[in-house]
């Protein structure tokens, strides 16, 4: 009866297998053949189609023997293992970078278009690819590999970079999740261990590459500098023409009435002060002063005034033959109007985010006056569920945006000589991830849990398929053995029963895994890399954004020597006094993230605002002392990069505006607090209290924006009022050329597996 019962269990197992799995399933080698057709570069190479005979010889056994015997896979593994050493952070020597929309269009037009290599890579990929195993290994084996200290890379240029793997990367890849006590609690590796199903290296590498963090592109907002100068020249010509209208009409023999004179004066005043294209709003957009968000291309008045056109029609016959300058000037303006609009439209087109109308908005979060201000939005190429962020300072919403960075290029004083260097420094004004902030709020206020990455559902299906093959082969092997009368006297019933029950348990576990793969629960946040809902988010995406900017700089400018941070003491801490709590200077989180001019989290005696939660939804804003001792988050990131790439972090004097445009429109920051100053003076307000809004070559360029709050004065290149001090990272060729890790390099994961 025992034997018969076991045979019945085998039959049930086989039937359940057929019901669940359908027709006979492909072998591991057949799966590899299928993967070879996948566009993923990992599996393209060294995996030619196999004959039926070869497929039969390579059939996977429960112990994973066939994978080790498949020379195509082993050759691929050897190549990836070699490249993990010789080509670090390159995903095994592949490009692994999605086409941008513009690149895709170029690819269609040009058959010879070559996708540029990615400038970012993954230590997790290198660690798995560099492992010497060639067969499927248990989940515990892979968990032990990815959670231990890996040391540093040995390749020149990377020898100071650690191959450590962070919890965030393991979670984003959906390989391994940890509970609050630091114990493995989920992910593909954990599931494989629970199901007692070994995993192939190929499966893991594909899972890592499909982490959305490894698939992104950037959009940019900016206004071409050449267009800015054209606008200045256009303004000068237009203003000169308006000043000459009345004298030129007189020379043509036109006697203007009082009403006509008033019309001319009024139009001239309106055009120069209100409607003129180079009005205050545009001036702010061009020079990136406060209020640039008031400028939009559609609202610009690129047309000759109707009132003056009517005047020309009335008196045209009197001056057509006597003074052609009026008509020629009018025609020139009308022609220039069309040219300027086209140039601005072209600039907007090149500004990939399709909007520079909001450039320099939210001026409390940036330092105005730069010649070249830009915004960069980092967008995930593919996510399991789209999300939309509508940041007021970035114009139109952008789907799947990880976040944005505001930055600008300024002149600076050479730290050795104290004189203008001639090169540029990139200044980071703001780094922000709206989706990370949203997820954090949902987790804290609504009781949500962080959404997992379901992009590996296909890999889980591969895992379950392989496991089902193993279970089925085991069941058939046992069935054939027990069905043979010659073996009946040698049967160990209890051992057979246990093996059969174990197989049945694996079937149940794998069915559950397969059913759950890819599911999105409503009480989970949108899955976005780096957005885990904790305080470490800002460190992770801050690190990534800084490195992304380092990689973008060479394509934008070839003379940038430093990358600095706009201190919070000159931005929101200086400009948002008492906006939340009376007496507070900005938000504590910004003090911690950006820091002071010397990169510290605070100043003695200065307080910031902190939220204290009594319940997940109820909080109180309180004043707390800023901490002057620790380095800010961004200072820590810059120091780490300096260590890894043999560079340095120094205090740099940065020009608030072009020092060679000596005419400045400036103001004293309202409600300025001298405790925030770094450039102090013995008497009177510090240089840091002065905020330069615009710079011009002539006073006339700035005259129209002068008011009671904004003055126009001349400042020489050596005038101390023209500079502020901040901490900055020296950019080296290695930083610009070497590939970088997407996830931060410090804070690696070391887990004692025996404490599970």
C-alpha positions in Angstrom: 0.0 0.0 0.0 2.9 2.3 0.8 4.4 1.8 -2.6 1.0 2.2 -4.3 0.4 5.4 -2.3 3.7 6.8 -3.3 3.0 6.0 -7.0 -0.3 7.8 -6.6 1.5 10.9 -5.3 3.9 10.8 -8.2 1.0 10.6 -10.7 -0.7 13.5 -8.9 2.5 15.5 -9.0 2.9 14.8 -12.7 -0.7 15.8 -13.4 -0.4 19.0 -11.4 2.8 19.8 -13.3 1.0 19.3 -16.6 -2.0 21.4 -15.5 0.2 24.2 -14.2 2.9 24.1 -16.7 1.1 23.0 -19.9 3.1 21.4 -22.7 6.6 20.1 -22.1 8.9 23.0 -21.1 12.1 24.0 -22.7 15.4 22.9 -21.2 17.9 25.4 -19.8 19.8 25.3 -23.1 16.6 25.9 -25.0 15.9 28.8 -22.6 19.4 30.1 -23.4 18.7 29.8 -27.1 15.5 31.9 -26.6 17.5 34.5 -24.5 19.9 34.7 -27.3 17.2 36.4 -29.4 16.6 38.9 -26.6 17.9 42.4 -27.4 19.7 42.4 -24.1 23.5 42.5 -25.0 24.4 40.1 -22.2 22.9 37.2 -24.0 23.5 38.1 -27.6 27.1 37.0 -27.6 28.3 33.4 -27.8 24.8 31.8 -27.8 24.2 30.4 -31.3 21.2 28.2 -32.1 21.6 24.6 -31.0 20.7 21.5 -32.9 18.1 19.1 -31.5 20.9 16.6 -30.7 22.9 19.2 -28.9 19.8 20.3 -27.0 19.3 16.7 -25.9 22.9 16.4 -24.7 22.5 19.6 -22.7 19.3 18.8 -20.8 19.3 20.3 -17.3 19.6 17.9 -14.5 18.3 18.7 -11.0 21.9 19.4 -9.8 22.6 21.9 -12.5 25.2 19.7 -14.3 24.2 20.6 -17.8 24.7 24.4 -17.4 28.2 23.7 -16.4 28.6 21.5 -19.4 27.2 24.0 -21.9 30.4 25.5 -23.3 28.4 28.4 -24.8 27.3 29.6 -21.4 30.6 28.9 -19.7 32.4 30.9 -22.5 30.0 33.7 -21.9 30.6 33.6 -18.2 34.4 33.6 -18.7 34.1 36.7 -20.9 31.9 38.5 -18.4 34.3 37.5 -15.6 37.2 38.9 -17.5 35.4 42.2 -18.3 34.4 42.6 -14.7 38.1 43.2 -14.0 39.3 44.8 -17.2 36.2 46.9 -17.9 34.7 47.7 -14.6 31.3 49.3 -14.3 30.5 48.6 -17.9 27.9 45.8 -17.5 30.3 43.3 -18.9 31.5 45.5 -21.7 28.1 46.4 -23.0 26.6 49.9 -23.6 23.5 49.4 -21.5 22.2 52.9 -22.2 18.8 53.5 -23.7 18.5 55.8 -26.7 17.1 59.2 -25.9 14.3 60.3 -28.2 16.7 62.4 -30.3 19.2 59.6 -30.6 16.4 57.2 -31.7 15.4 59.7 -34.4 19.1 59.9 -35.5 19.4 56.2 -35.5 16.4 56.0 -37.9 17.9 58.7 -40.2 21.5 57.3 -40.0 22.1 53.6 -40.3 25.7 54.1 -39.1 24.6 55.7 -35.8 26.4 54.1 -32.9 24.9 54.2 -29.4 27.3 55.9 -27.0 28.5 53.9 -24.1 27.0 54.3 -20.7 29.0 56.4 -18.2 27.6 54.5 -15.3 27.7 50.9 -14.0 26.9 48.6 -11.2 29.3 46.9 -8.7 26.5 44.4 -8.1 26.8 43.3 -11.7 30.6 43.1 -11.5 30.5 41.1 -8.4 28.1 38.5 -9.8 29.8 38.4 -13.2 33.2 38.1 -11.5 32.2 35.0 -9.5 34.0 31.8 -10.7 30.9 29.5 -10.5 29.4 28.4 -13.8 26.5 26.3 -12.6 23.3 27.2 -10.9 23.9 27.9 -7.2 21.7 28.1 -4.2 20.1 31.4 -3.1 22.2 31.3 0.1 25.4 31.2 -2.0 24.4 34.3 -4.0 23.3 36.0 -0.8 26.6 35.4 0.8 28.4 36.7 -2.3 26.5 40.0 -2.6 26.5 40.8 1.2 30.2 40.5 1.9 33.0 43.1 1.6 34.4 43.0 -1.9 37.3 45.3 -1.5 38.4 47.7 -4.3 38.8 47.5 -8.0 42.3 46.8 -9.3 42.0 48.5 -12.7 43.9 51.8 -13.0 41.6 54.7 -12.6 39.3 52.7 -10.4 41.7 51.5 -7.7 40.2 53.8 -5.1 36.6 52.7 -5.9 35.2 50.0 -3.6 33.0 47.2 -5.1 30.7 47.4 -2.2 27.0 46.8 -2.7 24.3 48.8 -0.9 21.0 47.6 0.5 19.3 50.1 -1.8 20.7 48.6 -4.9 19.7 45.1 -3.8 16.2 46.3 -3.0 15.8 48.3 -6.3 17.0 45.2 -8.2 14.6 43.1 -6.3 17.3 40.6 -5.5 17.2 40.9 -1.7 15.2 42.8 0.8 15.9 43.2 4.5 13.6 43.6 7.5 14.1 46.2 10.3 16.6 44.0 12.0 18.7 43.6 9.0 17.7 40.1 8.2 16.9 38.9 4.6 13.2 39.0 4.2 12.4 39.0 0.5 13.6 39.3 -3.1 14.6 36.8 -5.7 17.6 35.4 -3.8 15.5 34.9 -0.6 12.7 33.3 -2.6 15.2 30.9 -4.3 16.5 29.9 -0.9 13.0 29.4 0.5 12.0 27.3 -2.5 15.4 25.4 -2.5 15.8 26.2 -6.1 19.3 27.1 -7.4 19.7 30.2 -9.6 21.8 30.6 -12.7 24.3 33.5 -13.0 22.6 34.4 -16.3 19.3 34.9 -14.6 20.9 37.2 -12.0 22.8 39.3 -14.5 19.7 40.0 -16.5 17.8 40.9 -13.4 20.5 43.4 -12.4 20.5 45.0 -15.8 16.8 45.4 -15.8 16.9 47.5 -12.6 15.3 50.8 -13.8 18.0 52.7 -12.1 20.3 51.5 -14.9 18.0 52.9 -17.6 17.6 56.7 -17.6 18.1 59.8 -19.7 18.2 63.5 -19.1 16.2 66.5 -20.2 17.5 70.1 -20.0 16.1 73.6 -19.7 18.4 76.4 -20.8 18.6 79.5 -23.0 21.5 79.7 -25.5 24.1 82.4 -24.6 24.3 83.5 -28.2 20.5 84.2 -28.2 21.0 86.3 -25.0 23.5 88.5 -26.7 21.3 88.8 -29.8 18.5 90.0 -27.5 20.8 92.6 -26.0 21.8 93.9 -29.4 18.1 93.9 -30.5 17.2 96.0 -27.5 19.9 98.5 -28.3 18.8 98.9 -31.9 15.1 99.2 -31.0 15.7 101.7 -28.2 17.9 103.8 -30.5 15.2 103.8 -33.2 12.5 104.9 -30.8 14.7 107.8 -29.6 15.1 109.0 -33.2 11.5 108.8 -34.4 10.4 112.4 -33.6 13.6 114.0 -35.0 13.4 111.9 -38.2 9.8 112.7 -38.7 10.7 116.4 -38.4 13.4 116.0 -41.0 10.8 114.6 -43.3 8.6 117.6 -42.9 6.0 116.1 -40.6 4.5 118.5 -38.1 3.3 116.4 -35.2 0.3 117.4 -33.3 0.3 117.4 -29.5 -1.7 114.1 -29.5 0.7 112.5 -31.9 3.7 113.5 -29.8 2.0 112.0 -26.8 1.3 108.8 -28.7 5.0 108.5 -29.7 6.2 109.2 -26.1 3.6 106.8 -24.6 4.5 104.0 -27.0 8.1 104.5 -26.5 7.7 104.4 -22.7 5.5 101.3 -22.9 7.8 99.4 -25.2 10.9 100.2 -23.2 9.3 99.6 -19.8 6.5 97.1 -20.2 6.0 95.5 -23.6 9.5 95.5 -25.0 10.8 92.0 -25.5 13.8 92.7 -23.3 11.5 93.7 -20.4 12.1 92.8 -16.8 10.7 89.3 -17.2 12.9 88.5 -20.1 15.9 90.2 -18.5 15.4 87.9 -15.6 15.1 84.9 -17.9 18.2 85.9 -19.8 20.5 86.7 -16.9 18.7 84.4 -14.5 17.7 86.8 -11.9 14.6 86.7 -9.7 11.3 86.4 -11.4 12.4 84.7 -14.6 9.3 82.6 -14.4 7.4 85.6 -15.6 8.9 85.2 -19.1 7.3 83.0 -21.7 8.0 82.9 -25.3 4.3 83.2 -26.3 3.9 86.4 -24.4 6.8 88.2 -25.9 5.8 91.3 -28.0 7.6 90.6 -31.2 5.8 93.1 -33.4 6.0 96.7 -34.5 3.5 98.8 -32.4 0.2 99.3 -34.1 0.0 103.0 -33.0 3.3 103.8 -34.8 2.2 101.8 -37.9 -1.0 104.0 -38.1 1.2 107.1 -37.8 3.4 105.9 -40.6 0.3 105.3 -42.8 -1.0 108.8 -42.1 2.2 110.7 -42.9 3.9 108.1 -45.2 3.8 110.3 -48.4 5.6 113.1 -46.7 8.7 111.2 -45.8 8.8 108.3 -48.3 10.8 110.5 -50.7 12.6 112.7 -48.1 13.7 110.3 -45.4 14.0 106.6 -46.0 15.6 105.9 -42.7 12.3 105.6 -40.9 11.0 103.0 -43.3 14.3 101.1 -43.4 14.4 101.1 -39.6 10.8 99.8 -39.4 11.6 97.1 -41.9 14.8 96.1 -40.1 12.9 95.8 -36.8 10.1 93.7 -38.4 12.8 91.5 -39.9 14.7 91.2 -36.6 11.4 90.3 -34.9 11.0 87.2 -37.0 14.7 86.3 -36.6 14.6 86.6 -32.8 11.4 84.6 -32.5 12.9 81.8 -34.6 16.2 81.8 -32.6 14.2 81.6 -29.3 12.0 78.8 -30.7 15.2 76.9 -31.9 16.7 77.4 -28.4 13.5 76.1 -26.8 13.7 73.1 -29.1 17.2 72.3 -28.2 16.2 72.8 -24.6 14.9 69.2 -24.5 12.4 69.7 -21.7 10.4 71.9 -24.1 10.3 74.8 -21.7 12.6 77.5 -20.4 9.7 79.7 -19.4 10.2 78.9 -15.7 13.9 79.3 -15.7 15.1 80.9 -12.4 11.7 80.6 -10.7 11.7 79.9 -7.0 14.7 82.3 -6.6 14.8 81.5 -2.9 16.5 78.3 -3.8 19.2 79.6 -6.0 21.8 82.3 -6.4 20.9 84.8 -9.3 23.1 86.6 -11.7 24.8 83.7 -13.5 25.5 84.0 -17.2 24.5 80.4 -17.9 21.8 78.9 -15.8 20.4 75.4 -16.5 17.9 72.8 -15.3 18.4 69.1 -15.7 15.6 66.5 -15.2 16.6 62.9 -14.8 13.9 60.6 -16.2 13.6 56.8 -15.9 13.3 55.1 -19.2 11.0 52.4 -18.1 9.1 51.8 -14.9 6.5 49.2 -14.0 3.9 51.9 -13.3 4.2 55.5 -14.6 4.1 58.4 -12.2 3.8 62.1 -12.9 5.5 64.9 -11.1 4.4 68.5 -11.6 7.1 70.7 -10.1 6.1 74.3 -10.3 9.6 75.4 -11.2 10.1 73.1 -14.1 7.2 73.9 -16.4 5.2 71.0 -17.7 4.9 67.8 -15.8 7.4 65.1 -16.8 6.5 61.4 -16.6 8.7 59.1 -14.6 11.0 61.9 -13.4 13.4 60.8 -10.7 14.1 64.5 -9.9 15.9 67.6 -11.0 19.0 69.6 -10.5 19.3 73.4 -10.9 22.9 74.5 -11.7 24.8 77.3 -13.3 28.2 78.3 -14.6 30.1 81.1 -12.9 33.6 82.7 -12.9 35.8 82.2 -9.9 39.1 83.4 -8.3 42.0 81.0 -8.5 42.5 79.7 -5.0 46.3 79.9 -5.4 46.6 83.4 -6.9 43.4 85.0 -5.8 42.9 86.4 -9.3 40.2 85.7 -11.9 41.0 82.3 -13.4 39.4 82.5 -16.8 37.7 79.1 -16.4 34.3 78.3 -14.9 32.9 76.6 -11.9 29.6 74.7 -11.9 27.4 75.7 -9.0 24.6 73.4 -7.8 21.7 75.4 -6.6 19.2 72.7 -5.9 18.8 68.9 -6.0 15.3 67.6 -5.5 13.3 64.4 -6.0 9.6 65.1 -5.8 8.8 61.4 -6.1 11.1 60.5 -3.2 9.4 63.2 -1.1 5.9 61.9 -2.1 6.8 58.3 -1.3 8.2 59.4 2.1 5.0 61.2 2.9 2.8 58.2 1.9 4.9 55.9 4.0 4.9 58.3 7.0 1.4 59.7 6.8 -0.7 57.0 5.1 0.9 53.8 6.3 2.0 52.8 2.9 4.9 50.4 2.3 7.6 50.9 -0.3 6.7 49.4 -3.6 9.1 46.7 -4.9 10.5 46.4 -8.3 8.3 44.0 -10.3 10.4 44.2 -13.4 12.0 40.9 -12.6 8.7 39.0 -13.0 10.1 37.5 -16.2 13.1 36.2 -14.3 10.9 34.8 -11.6 9.0 33.0 -14.3 12.3 31.6 -15.7 13.2 30.5 -12.1 9.8 28.8 -11.6 10.1 27.2 -15.1 13.5 25.8 -14.3 12.3 24.6 -10.9 9.3 23.0 -12.3 11.5 21.1 -14.7 13.7 20.0 -11.8 10.7 18.8 -9.8 9.2 17.0 -12.8 12.4 15.2 -13.6 12.8 14.2 -10.0 9.2 12.9 -9.9 9.7 11.0 -13.2 13.0 9.6 -12.0 11.4 8.3 -8.8 8.4 7.0 -10.6 10.5 5.0 -13.1 12.7 3.7 -10.2 9.7 2.6 -8.1 7.8 1.2 -11.0 10.6 -1.2 -11.8 9.9 -4.5 -10.0 13.6 -5.2 -9.7 14.0 -2.2 -7.4 11.0 -2.9 -5.1 13.0 -4.8 -2.5 15.5 -1.9 -2.3 12.9 0.9 -1.7 13.2 3.1 1.4 9.5 4.1 1.7 10.0 6.9 4.2 12.8 8.4 2.2 10.7 8.2 -0.9 7.7 9.7 0.9 9.8 12.6 2.2 11.3 13.3 -1.3 7.8 13.2 -2.8 6.4 15.6 -0.2 9.4 17.9 -0.6 8.7 18.0 -4.3 5.0 18.8 -3.6 6.0 21.6 -1.3 8.3 23.1 -3.9 5.5 23.0 -6.4 3.2 24.9 -4.0 5.9 27.4 -3.1 6.8 28.0 -6.8 3.2 28.4 -7.8 2.8 31.1 -5.1 5.9 32.9 -6.3 4.8 32.8 -9.9 1.3 34.1 -9.0 2.8 37.0 -7.0 5.5 38.0 -9.5 4.8 41.4 -11.0 1.8 42.3 -8.8 1.4 45.9 -7.7 -0.5 46.3 -4.4 -2.6 49.4 -4.0 -1.1 50.2 -0.6 2.4 50.4 -1.9 4.1 53.5 -3.2 5.1 53.9 -6.9 8.4 52.0 -7.4 11.1 54.4 -8.3 14.9 53.8 -7.7 16.4 55.7 -4.8 12.9 56.6 -3.5 12.7 54.2 -0.5 10.9 56.6 1.8 13.7 57.1 4.3 16.3 59.8 5.2 19.0 58.0 3.2 17.1 58.7 0.0 18.6 62.2 -0.3 22.1 60.7 0.2 21.5 58.2 -2.6 19.9 60.4 -5.2 22.1 63.3 -4.2 25.2 61.2 -4.9 23.8 60.1 -8.3 22.8 63.6 -9.3 26.2 65.0 -8.5 27.9 62.3 -10.6 25.4 62.8 -13.4 26.3 66.5 -13.5 30.0 65.7 -13.6 29.4 63.6 -16.7 27.2 66.3 -18.4 29.7 69.1 -17.8 32.3 68.2 -20.5 29.6 68.2 -23.2 28.4 71.7 -22.2 31.7 73.5 -21.5 35.3 72.6 -21.9 36.8 74.9 -19.3 35.0 73.9 -16.1 37.5 73.2 -13.3 35.4 73.0 -10.2 31.9 71.8 -9.0 30.6 73.8 -6.0 27.4 73.9 -4.0 25.3 77.0 -3.4 25.3 77.2 0.4 21.9 77.3 2.1 23.1 80.4 3.9 22.8 82.3 0.6 19.6 80.8 -0.6 16.6 79.6 1.3 18.0 80.1 4.8 18.8 83.8 3.9 15.6 84.4 2.0 12.9 82.5 3.9 13.2 84.0 7.4 10.2 83.3 9.4 8.2 81.8 6.5 7.2 78.9 8.7 8.2 79.7 12.3 9.2 83.2 13.4 12.9 83.5 14.0 13.9 80.4 12.1 16.3 80.6 9.1 15.0 78.0 6.6 14.4 74.3 7.0 16.7 72.1 9.0 16.7 69.5 6.1 18.3 72.0 3.8 20.9 72.9 6.3 21.8 69.2 6.6 21.8 68.6 2.8 23.5 71.7 1.4 25.2 73.2 4.4 27.1 76.4 4.9 29.8 78.0 2.8 32.4 75.7 4.4 30.1 72.6 4.1 28.9 72.3 7.7 25.3 71.5 8.8 24.9 74.7 10.8 26.0 77.8 12.5 26.2 78.3 16.3 23.0 80.0 17.5 21.2 79.8 14.2 17.9 77.8 14.2 16.1 75.9 11.4 12.6 74.4 11.2 12.0 70.8 11.9 8.7 68.8 11.8 7.9 66.9 14.9 5.2 64.2 14.3 2.7 63.2 17.0 0.9 60.9 14.6 1.6 59.9 11.1 -0.5 62.8 9.8 -0.2 65.4 12.6 3.0 67.4 13.1 4.2 70.6 14.6 6.9 72.9 13.2 9.5 73.7 15.8 12.7 75.7 15.9 15.8 73.6 16.5 19.5 74.6 16.6 21.5 73.8 13.5 24.6 71.6 14.1 27.9 73.3 13.1 30.0 70.2 13.5 29.1 67.5 11.0 29.7 67.9 7.2 26.6 68.4 5.1 25.3 65.5 2.9 26.7 67.1 -0.3 30.0 68.0 1.4 30.3 64.3 2.3 29.6 63.3 -1.2 32.2 65.7 -2.7 34.9 64.5 -0.2 34.2 60.9 -1.1 34.5 61.6 -4.8 37.8 63.5 -4.1 39.2 60.5 -2.3 38.2 58.1 -5.0 39.5 60.1 -7.9 42.6 61.6 -6.3 41.2 65.1 -6.2 40.5 67.7 -3.5 37.7 69.8 -2.0 38.5 73.5 -1.3 36.9 76.8 -0.5 36.5 78.8 -3.7 35.6 82.5 -4.2 32.9 82.5 -6.8 31.8 85.5 -8.9 28.1 86.2 -8.3 27.9 87.4 -12.0 30.2 88.0 -14.9 33.0 90.0 -13.3 33.9 91.6 -16.6 30.4 93.0 -17.1 31.1 95.8 -14.5 27.6 97.3 -14.4 25.5 95.5 -11.8 21.9 95.6 -10.8 21.9 94.4 -7.1 20.1 94.5 -3.9 20.6 93.8 -0.2 18.9 90.5 0.7 15.7 91.4 2.6 15.8 90.5 6.3 19.5 89.6 6.0 21.1 88.0 9.1 24.8 88.8 9.5 25.3 85.5 11.3 24.9 83.8 7.9 27.8 85.7 6.4 31.1 84.0 5.4 32.7 87.0 3.7 32.6 89.3 6.7 33.7 92.9 7.0 35.0 94.8 10.0 32.4 97.4 9.6 29.1 97.6 7.8 27.1 94.8 6.1 29.1 91.8 4.7 29.6 91.2 1.0 27.3 88.2 1.3 24.4 90.5 2.1 24.6 91.8 -1.5 22.7 89.8 -4.2 23.6 90.7 -7.8 20.5 90.2 -10.0 22.0 91.2 -13.4 25.2 92.3 -15.0 25.6 94.4 -18.1 28.3 96.0 -20.2 26.6 99.4 -20.0 24.5 101.1 -17.4 21.8 101.6 -20.0 21.2 97.8 -20.3 20.1 97.8 -16.7 18.5 101.2 -16.2 15.0 99.9 -16.8 15.0 97.5 -13.9 16.3 99.9 -11.3 13.8 100.6 -8.5 13.8 101.3 -4.8 14.9 97.8 -4.0 17.4 97.3 -6.9 20.3 99.6 -7.5 22.7 99.9 -10.4 26.3 100.5 -9.7 29.7 99.7 -11.1 31.8 96.9 -9.7 35.3 96.1 -10.9 36.4 92.5 -11.4 38.3 92.8 -8.1 35.4 94.3 -6.1 34.8 92.0 -3.1 31.1 92.6 -3.3 31.2 90.6 -6.6 32.1 87.2 -4.9 30.9 84.7 -2.4 32.7 81.7 -0.9 31.6 78.1 -1.1 33.1 74.6 -1.0 33.9 72.9 -4.3 35.3 69.7 -5.8 38.2 70.0 -8.3 37.2 68.1 -11.5 39.9 65.8 -12.7 40.1 64.0 -16.1 39.5 60.7 -14.3 36.1 61.9 -13.1 35.1 63.0 -16.5 36.3 59.9 -18.3 36.0 56.9 -15.9 32.7 55.2 -15.5 31.0 55.7 -12.2 28.7 53.7 -9.9 25.1 54.6 -10.0 24.7 53.8 -6.3 27.0 55.5 -3.8 30.3 53.9 -3.1 30.5 54.1 0.7 28.3 52.4 3.3 28.6 49.0 1.8 26.7 46.0 3.0 28.3 43.3 5.2 26.0 40.7 6.6 26.7 37.8 9.0 24.7 35.0 7.4 24.9 32.9 10.5 22.7 35.4 12.4 19.7 34.7 10.3 
